């Protein structure tokens, strides 16, 4: 009889512990669910400031200084915003020469010609424009061509004008490509297709943003790959 009582007490005690454990588990899950709901709500409320911050991250706009040349990177948009910003810098006396960089479209034509025309239409004299045509397939290759030009011309200071969304990638690449003897400053041109304060509200803004995210990390990988190859060749 006493054995049955002991067993019964143990069963009741075990059942109580199990019930308390289950309650504790339910309470923990409930607290976690409340936390998750508040987190989602907070992200929803703060989504616009966060998206604006994400849009601003890609912009590097360094203060222009008197330089040997202003370089307009190829790939300007329909409104020629890069050329317009470069023309402003030229008129402000920031450099005596503007380089119109652009890739060949055919053996007889290049995007550099379009940039040159955009510059002249905005008040830059033809004699102060240097047309730089090349076969660069991306920004990395284009900046390598520009670095060689700057070294050949013995330029010590260069301003590089590109679209606002493209400026951080350009800045990162310049830091890895140009030697210490050439000071480069990246100037961001406001782009009519990309507004960092509302890029997510327009399809082209979204396309530019995500393209730049991928492009930045691809460029970083390419830079490290080139650096590793150079180091291997040295030894």
URPECOR-V662993 format. One record per backbone hydrogen bond with DSSP energy under -0.5 kcal/mol. CO is the residue of the C=O (numbers start at 1). NH is the residue of the N-H. If there is no record, write none. Layout:
{{CO,NH} {CO,NH}}
This chain:
{{1,5} {2,6} {3,7} {4,8} {5,9} {6,10} {7,11} {8,12} {9,13} {10,14} {11,15} {12,16} {13,17} {14,18} {15,19} {16,20} {17,21} {18,22} {19,23} {20,24} {21,25} {22,26} {23,27} {24,28} {25,29} {26,30} {27,31} {28,32} {29,33} {30,34} {31,35} {32,36} {33,37} {34,38} {35,39} {36,40} {37,41} {38,42} {39,43} {40,44} {41,45} {42,46} {44,47} {46,50} {47,51} {48,52} {49,53} {50,54} {51,55} {52,56} {53,57} {54,58} {55,58} {56,59} {58,60} {58,168} {60,62} {69,159} {70,72} {70,99} {71,73} {71,161} {72,101} {77,80} {80,84} {81,85} {82,86} {83,87} {84,88} {85,89} {86,90} {87,91} {88,92} {89,94} {90,93} {94,67} {97,70} {98,100} {98,130} {99,72} {99,101} {100,132} {102,134} {103,111} {106,109} {109,105} {109,106} {110,113} {110,114} {111,115} {112,116} {113,117} {114,118} {115,119} {116,120} {117,121} {118,122} {119,122} {119,124} {120,123} {123,125} {125,128} {126,129} {128,98} {129,131} {130,100} {130,132} {131,133} {132,102} {134,104} {138,142} {139,143} {140,144} {141,145} {142,146} {143,147} {144,148} {145,149} {146,150} {147,151} {148,152} {149,153} {150,154} {150,155} {151,154} {156,183} {157,68} {157,69} {158,160} {158,185} {159,71} {159,161} {160,162} {160,187} {161,73} {162,189} {163,166} {163,167} {164,167} {166,170} {167,171} {168,172} {169,173} {170,174} {171,175} {172,176} {173,176} {173,177} {174,178} {179,182} {181,183} {182,184} {183,158} {185,160} {185,187} {186,62} {186,188} {187,162} {188,190} {189,164} {191,194} {194,191} {194,196} {195,198} {195,199} {198,201} {199,202} {202,206} {203,207} {204,208} {205,209} {206,210} {207,211} {208,212} {209,213} {210,214} {211,215} {212,216} {213,217} {214,218} {215,219} {216,220} {217,221} {218,222} {219,223} {220,224} {221,225} {222,226} {223,227} {224,228} {225,229} {226,230} {227,231} {228,232} {229,233} {230,234} {231,235}}
